[in-house]
Amino acid sequence: MSNLSASQFRRQTLPAEGVYTIDPVHSSVSFIARHLVASKVRGNFTDFSGVFTVGDSVETTKVRSDVQAASITTATKWRDNHLRSSDFLEQENTPR
């Protein structure tokens, strides 16, 4: 068993300080939404990017991500178009 203090433990669980870019080949932005209580709709966004800036503590660590609303896919074309509409993502007015 370790005798680390809370601050020492937090520091050891963080990666080295620096800027890390999200690798889209090895990452995903996915979701699951319930539909009519009985089923689930699964989907994802195929166009996204992001950066993690790891500071010297959790409090100084930041994440920035961008997800393109137009890239939503649920494998159902009419649903995807509805999700991009003003009923949900308003993709035509706010593409990100």
C-alpha positions in Angstrom: 0.0 0.0 0.0 1.2 3.5 -0.9 1.7 6.3 1.6 1.1 9.1 -1.0 -0.7 12.3 0.0 -3.7 13.3 -2.1 -1.7 16.0 -3.9 1.1 13.5 -4.7 -1.4 11.0 -6.0 -3.1 13.5 -8.2 0.2 14.6 -9.7 1.2 11.0 -10.4 -2.0 10.3 -12.3 -1.6 13.3 -14.8 0.5 12.9 -17.9 3.5 15.1 -18.4 2.7 18.8 -18.7 2.3 19.8 -22.3 -0.2 20.0 -25.2 -1.7 16.8 -26.6 -3.8 16.7 -29.8 -6.7 14.3 -30.0 -5.9 11.6 -32.6 -9.1 11.1 -34.7 -7.9 7.7 -35.9 -7.8 6.4 -32.3 -10.7 8.4 -30.9 -14.4 8.8 -31.3 -17.3 11.1 -30.3 -20.3 8.8 -29.8 -23.7 9.0 -28.1 -26.6 6.8 -27.1 -30.1 8.4 -26.8 -33.2 6.7 -25.6 -36.1 6.7 -28.0 -39.7 6.0 -26.8 -38.3 4.4 -23.6 -38.0 1.0 -25.3 -35.1 1.5 -27.7 -31.8 3.2 -28.0 -30.4 5.2 -30.9 -26.6 5.1 -31.3 -24.6 7.5 -33.3 -21.4 9.4 -33.6 -19.7 12.5 -35.1 -17.1 11.7 -37.7 -15.5 15.2 -37.9 -14.0 16.4 -34.7 -10.7 17.7 -33.2 -9.4 18.7 -29.8 -6.5 19.6 -27.7 -5.6 18.8 -24.0 -3.3 21.2 -22.3 -2.0 19.5 -19.2 -0.9 21.8 -16.5 0.9 21.2 -13.2 -2.4 20.2 -11.6 -5.9 19.1 -12.5 -7.1 22.6 -11.8 -4.8 24.1 -14.5 -5.4 21.4 -17.1 -7.7 22.4 -20.0 -9.5 20.7 -22.8 -10.8 22.3 -26.0 -12.8 20.3 -28.6 -14.6 21.1 -31.8 -17.3 18.8 -33.2 -18.9 19.5 -36.6 -22.7 19.1 -36.4 -22.9 18.2 -40.1 -20.9 15.1 -39.4 -23.5 13.4 -37.2 -24.4 9.9 -38.3 -26.9 7.3 -36.9 -26.9 5.1 -40.0 -30.4 6.5 -40.9 -30.3 9.3 -43.4 -33.7 10.9 -42.5 -32.9 10.8 -38.8 -29.5 12.4 -39.4 -31.1 15.2 -41.4 -33.7 15.7 -38.7 -30.9 15.9 -36.0 -29.0 18.5 -38.1 -32.2 20.6 -38.4 -33.4 23.5 -36.1 -35.2 20.9 -34.0 -31.9 19.8 -32.6 -28.4 20.9 -33.7 -29.3 23.9 -36.0 -26.4 22.8 -38.2 -27.3 25.4 -40.9 -26.9 28.2 -38.3 -24.2 26.8 -36.0 -22.1 24.3 -38.0 -19.9 23.6 -34.9 
